[in-house]
Amino acid sequence: MNTIRLVFVWLVGLSAALAQDAPVIVIGAVISQTGAQADLGREYARGVELWRDAVNADGGLLGRRVELRVLDDGSHARRNAELYGRLINEEKVDLLIGPYGSAATLIAAGEAERARRVMVNGAGPAAVVHGRGPRYLFQSAIPYSAYGIGVLEIAAEAGFRRLLILARDEPAALEAAEAARAAAGKTFTVGEIEVFRPGLTNFATQVAKARATQAEAWIAFGDVREAAEMVKTFRELDYAPALFFVSGASHARLVALLVQDA
């Protein structure tokens, strides 16, 4: 019995030693760290780094330690063809993580497909990214079409039936809003999507529409600045919908923009 125990301990030690000597798994990614998308890109990069650290702390991926090779596209989507080509052909990475943004991911996916390299789509939520049925691209990001599903479930549980759906005039917000409107189906009463221009600072027209239609839920797809302006408009007009949802309101900057009104 003691001999068996000693053999077992020896095997455990040998396995640990082999795992440490095993080749690493190199994962490549191109993430905006400069340019217009830098703030969001850096947050995405930190998330990828946290994943690497958690995996390595848990023994690695398939028993192999994970290393990252991260390049910067300077917030220019078109650079991803060149940079993912470098990761595949020069850096010889084993796996790929997609860049930040749908346009960049669509371009990067083309390189992955041509090279037959597995890529995880972590930040390309637009439907067009997977529209051609790629074989090597796997989505972990929540698609824009799912952004409004949770709030529709909340509205239904609360017994609300009349909705006002708003969207910033740009592809991502419009895709999310259109999907939410379609998902509303016969459960809710909802009119046409109220499209507003980017950077709008006064939502009085939309508040008037909400009051006229007796909307119980205000469901909007925009950025954090617009979320703040909506709240400011509500306060000025003494208006408060029973349910208020804005996709951009999840950003930490909302508190800084609204202070006590947050």
C-alpha positions, 0 to 999 in steps of 0.5 A, a space after each residue: 500500500 505504501 508503495 502504491 502511495 509513493 508511486 501515485 505521489 511520484 506520478 503527480 509530481 512528474 505530471 506537474 513537471 511535464 506541464 511546466 515544461 510543456 510548450 505554451 499556447 500562444 493566442 494572438 489578438 489585435 485590440 485598439 489601444 490608441 485612436 478613437 476606440 482606445 478607451 473601450 479597446 483597453 477595457 476589452 484588452 484587460 478582460 482578455 488579460 484577466 481571462 489569461 490569468 484565470 486560466 493559467 492559475 487554474 492549470 492552463 489550457 489543456 495543461 499548457 500555459 497561455 501567452 498573449 500576443 497583442 497588437 494595436 490597430 490604432 482604431 483603424 479596422 482595415 489594418 486588421 487584415 495586415 496585423 492578423 496576417 502577421 500573427 498567423 504567418 510571422 508570430 505563428 500563434 496557435 489561436 486567435 481572439 478577434 479585435 474590438 468592433 464589428 467592422 474590424 472583426 469582419 476583416 479579421 475573420 477573413 484572415 482566420 478563414 483563409 488560414 483555417 485558424 480558430 478565432 473567438 469573436 469577443 467584441 464583434 456583435 453585428 449580425 453581418 460578422 456571422 452572416 456568411 456562416 464562417 467555419 472557424 469563427 466562434 461568437 462569445 460576444 452578445 449580439 446586438 439583436 439580444 441587447 433588448 431581450 432582457 428588458 422586454 422580459 422585465 416589462 412583460 413580468 411587470 405587466 407593461 404593454 406600451 413601449 417607446 423604442 428609441 435608437 441612435 442613428 447608427 448601425 449598431 443601435 438600429 440593429 438592436 432596436 429593430 431586433 427588440 421591436 421584432 421581439 416585442 411581437 404581439 405582447 406589446 404595443 409599440 410604434 415605429 422606432 424613434 431615431 435620434 441623431 448622435 449627440 442629441 442633448 434634448 429629448 423633449 420631442 421624444 418625451 412628448 411622443 411617450 406621453 402621447 402614446 402613454 408609453 410605460 417603458 422607455 427603451 433606448 439604444 445609444 451611448 452613455 452621453 445620450 443616456 445622461 441627456 435623457 435623464 436630464 430632460 426627464 428632470 426638466 420636464 418632470 417626466 418619469 417612465 415606469 421602466 427606463 432602459 438605455 444600453 449606454 447607461 451601463 457605463 461607469 461614466 454615467 455617474 460622472 455625467 449626472 452626479 447626484 441625478 445618477 
